[in-house]
Amino acid sequence: MPNLEHPAYPAATLLQLESLVPCRESQVSMLLSIFGERQQFSFPSIFIYGHTSSGKTYVMKTLLNTLKLPHVFVNCVEYFTSRLLLEEILMQLQSCSETQQTSHVPCDNFSDFVRLFKQAVASRELQDQTVYIVLDRAEQLREMEANILPAFLRLQELTDRNVTVILLTEIVWELFRPITGCFEPLTLYFPDYSIAHLQKILSQNHPPEYSADFYAAYINILLGVFYMVCRDLKELQHLAVLNFSKYCEPVVRGEANERDTHKLWKNIEPHLKKAMQTVYLREISSSQWERLQHDNGEPGQLKGISAHTHVELPYYSKFLLIAAYLASYNPARTDKRFFLKHHGKIRKTNSMKKHEKTSSHLIGPKPFPLDRLLAILYSIVDNRVAPTANIFSQITSLVTLQLLSMVGHNDQLDGPRYKCTVSLDFIRAVAR
């Protein structure tokens, strides 16, 4: 029994749509209920959000194209200013109408857009049905003029036309809502694909020369290795295509059959471990990776652009690391002797505390305040350093790295006023 049912569309069309959007039947069914019939007024604006690779863009494109609904699909990253965005919408609207010829339409502001939009949908093809404007990567609207987002949400009211604006984004609505308030859209959440969903979707792409069960067993092995570190459907599809030839090698050479899972796993296991080192990085091309697989080489043999090449730290970050290291391993009372040129006479005393006689590297790094870090930085850099945003952003980056390295060690956080410690191992890790 089909999961998608709607009286306005043929059953064959809905069955085709269901086969094209696996594991998203509940979201598509909800969208069909919201859309209603072609001539009915739909909800003015819909806000669809979810993590990357959760199928938002693909589902919307497939739904609108399969049902042949008039729509405009615009990526807000590509059209990054309000003028480019509005003009592209008008251009695509012209292509939806058979009677109008596509031509460039200048549009300087949203008032002009409302007037030109009414003219664009005046044709008979667009007048009797809902027009859908889909704005992908809609979080970019927050960087445009303050009136753009509220106006899009109320476009149906402003134009008095049958139009629905759909926003696709990876962030929640609370981060969109303007301080002055606006029309609240209908929100729809796309959850992440579960491991069973990924298994079903990836298994559909099996090569025709191999059986579906054989490819499903391969996908099961792939997800068992990569699911904990990567749940991005696109990346998993790339990994599946990249490593399948190595999985098939025993079958091609006649050393095993398709049901000999143990031999197939033993053959593919070392290669999947190598692939774990380059998840998301794309340091080498697919052809280079296949050549490495054929030669049984290591990924490090072909240097990429990030992990296996020498990375140079920013100029002040080097001195910030040095200053942080000096502050961690030297008592504050020695700063005057070490970092001042004319510190005057310092009286030698033998009244050292017991713990101070122990090597600082055995005790470990000590916490220090930000003011002391900056004071040491100013003294070890030759030229005069202004406390600009650039300096503080680099400090923030280093502190973030240190916090990440301290996950699971909450005892190192000194109350609400965080004081950082920098060890030699941390400096080596960052420099590496």
PyMOL commands that set and color helices and strands:
alter all, ss='L'
color gray80, all
select helices_A, chain A and resi 11-20+25-35+56-66+82-96+110-120+124-127+138-143+148-153+155-159+173-175+195-203+212-226+233-252+261-276+286-295+299-301+315-329+332-339+354-357+360-363+370-380+389-405+410-412+424-431
alter helices_A, ss='H'
color red, helices_A
select strands_A, chain A and resi 45-49+71-75+131-136+163-169+186-189
alter strands_A, ss='S'
color yellow, strands_A
deselect
rebuild
show_as cartoon
